[in-house]
Amino acid sequence: MRITALETIQLESFPNIIWLEVHTDEGLVGLGETFRGAHAVAAHIHHSTAPYLLGQDPLAIDRHSAALLGGPVGFIGNGVETRAASAVDIALWDLFGKSTGLPIHQLLGGASRDRIPVYNTCSGYRYNSAAWKRTVDISDAREGPYDDQIGFVTAADELALSLLDEGYTAMKIWPFDVHAEVTGGLHISVEQIREGLIPFEKIRNAVGDRMEVMAEFHGMWRLPAARQIAAALRDVRPYWLEDPIRMTSVSELAEYAAATDIKVCASETMATRTAFRDLLESRAASVVMLDLGWCGGLSEARKIASAADTYQRPIAPHDCTGPIVLAASIQLGLNAPNTLYQEVVRAYLAGWYRELVEELPKVSGGYISPVAGPGHGMTLQADLKKRPDAIVRRTDLTVL
Ligand SMILES: [Mg+2]
């Protein structure tokens, strides 16, 4: 089998996401995905990746992974080249699955479990949908029952009850972000801390200890203020503290982790196993968060998961960035012995993810199950490329 074309697909109405189809001379097509900087990722794929990859055997996955991550084509880092390499790698694993008729988790060594516990990230339908703005205005009208970011700010108790009703027993919220934006994470007042604690207290009052509550900080705080917040959160027993400081150095994160007995979760911002090696060696995180569309793809993610397991750390794959990465993460999570949670966003599963793919993984009773079928099991909607806002670029072997 030989790779005959690379085709990227973008939609103007979803400016962050990009899909990659890897076409072959046997007619099989592998599907990958990444998120953020979509135009730059497309440029890298067509100008730099295509001349390397076209004509090659798609099943030499490890060889291509090495070449695209720090080899002659890419760079070691977490930028555009690594996001492009991640999309390629997910597509190649999908092709491996399709060429063998097996789901990826079987190719990785089989299932350690049949379904994966999930937590709901309490964002709304349009969180992360613009090119750069990530916060929502809570005075906006709710677009539906799952506008969960407005929910955790205004009525976290009702939100927790609604999640419990649907079988979720874990949820993630970020009520401190709004204050970090004001001072660049340098300072938090006593009043702001008290305000940020309210949703956690409301949840505990409404559902007691039946709900795990993850606290997300999106890397927005500097160390001293972050430590103040961690100390204040102790009484409401958050499940983990995620990306609590600017994620630029594991030594500061290790300093933070040493000062709290709450689990630290990090980090979707990291890419390649060398960064995660430093994280693990510094004992800065109890839970390893990773994004398959950003860290180098499935090939790199499975090595990171294995390293985490060696250090007795569970993994919790990231979601918030697209349905194909979610599906690939489920395949890893089914196989890895140390999978703790899969992140999901119920507003996305009921919202924009549905516009993009034929079928989505199902969440039931607090667990997620894969879409059955070979590879990662996902298919883009048949008419996606024909949408008026679609940007489709293709580089064929014959063109080179
Ligand atoms: Mg996060």
Boltz pocket constraint, residues with backbone or C-beta under 6 A from the ligand:
constraints:
  - pocket:
      binder: B
      contacts: [[A, 216], [A, 218], [A, 242], [A, 243], [A, 268]]
      max_distance: 6.0
